Amino acid sequence: MKSLASLLTAVCLFVAAFASMAHAGDGWIEDFELAKKTAAEQKKLILADFTGSDWCGWCIKLDKEVFSKKEFTDYVKDKYVLVKLDFPRKSPQSDELKKQNKALGKKYDIEGFPTVLILDAEGNKKGELGYVEGGPSAFNAELAKIK
């Protein structure tokens, strides 16, 4: 009986860890390979947000003014797979996620936050944005120029 309880506990912990890595909430995922697979299956581009979510003022502003707004989410839902690649200073993050984000930051030569990359399903860069003043309308207009 103890081994069954231990097994169930282990399975629950695994599922919880995987879910927290794969889904950042509000339609954003954190697993880059899953994002590429999903983009290929759904014939979408990837919108990758390199962010310092708990310390970068411009990142917090972009999230508050654009990414959290219905106008943005309605615009991107049929066009993009949203990927949050976070570099927090205070919030906990798995070693696997830290390793993935660090490698992607190096691969795409990320020098500052926020950096928003538009990628194809293979991970090839199509465009780049940062904070765009003017809320979701202005940000969506810049996305439209890239696509």
WOBEL-V938351 format. One record per pair of residues at least 4 apart in sequence whose ideal C-beta (glycine too) atoms are under 6 Angstrom apart, sorted by the first residue. I is the first residue (numbers start at 1). J is the second residue. D is the distance in Angstrom with one decimal. If there is no record, write none. Layout:
BEGIN
I:J:D ; I:J:D
END
This chain:
BEGIN
18:22:5.9 ; 19:23:5.9 ; 21:30:5.6 ; 21:31:5.9 ; 21:97:5.6 ; 22:29:5.6 ; 22:31:4.7 ; 22:34:5.9 ; 23:29:5.6 ; 24:28:3.9 ; 24:30:4.9 ; 24:84:4.2 ; 27:82:5.4 ; 28:82:4.6 ; 28:84:4.3 ; 29:34:5.9 ; 29:35:5.7 ; 29:83:5.8 ; 30:84:5.7 ; 35:46:5.3 ; 35:81:4.9 ; 35:83:4.4 ; 36:121:5.6 ; 36:123:5.9 ; 38:42:5.9 ; 38:81:4.9 ; 39:44:4.8 ; 39:46:5.0 ; 39:81:4.5 ; 39:121:3.9 ; 40:121:3.9 ; 44:79:6.0 ; 44:80:5.6 ; 44:81:5.3 ; 45:80:5.3 ; 45:118:5.6 ; 46:81:5.1 ; 46:83:5.8 ; 46:119:4.2 ; 47:80:4.2 ; 47:82:5.3 ; 48:83:4.5 ; 48:85:5.8 ; 48:117:4.6 ; 48:119:6.0 ; 49:84:5.3 ; 49:116:5.3 ; 50:85:4.9 ; 50:110:4.9 ; 50:115:4.3 ; 51:59:4.3 ; 51:86:5.4 ; 51:113:5.7 ; 51:114:5.2 ; 52:56:3.4 ; 52:59:5.3 ; 52:87:5.0 ; 52:113:4.6 ; 53:59:6.0 ; 53:86:5.0 ; 53:88:5.7 ; 54:88:4.6 ; 54:90:4.8 ; 54:91:4.9 ; 55:89:4.6 ; 56:113:4.5 ; 58:114:5.7 ; 58:131:4.7 ; 59:113:5.2 ; 59:114:4.4 ; 61:65:5.7 ; 62:66:5.4 ; 62:114:5.1 ; 62:131:4.9 ; 63:67:4.6 ; 63:68:5.9 ; 64:68:5.9 ; 65:135:5.4 ; 66:72:5.2 ; 66:136:5.1 ; 66:139:4.6 ; 67:72:5.9 ; 69:136:4.5 ; 70:74:5.8 ; 71:136:3.9 ; 72:136:4.0 ; 75:140:4.5 ; 76:80:4.4 ; 85:101:4.8 ; 85:104:5.7 ; 88:93:6.0 ; 93:97:5.0 ; 93:98:5.4 ; 105:110:4.2 ; 110:115:5.1 ; 114:130:5.8 ; 114:131:6.0 ; 116:129:4.3 ; 117:125:5.8 ; 117:128:5.5 ; 118:126:4.5 ; 118:127:4.2 ; 118:146:5.0 ; 119:123:5.3 ; 119:125:5.8 ; 120:124:4.8 ; 120:126:6.0 ; 127:146:3.3 ; 129:142:5.6 ; 132:138:5.1 ; 132:139:4.6 ; 132:142:5.3 ; 134:138:2.8 ; 136:140:5.7
END
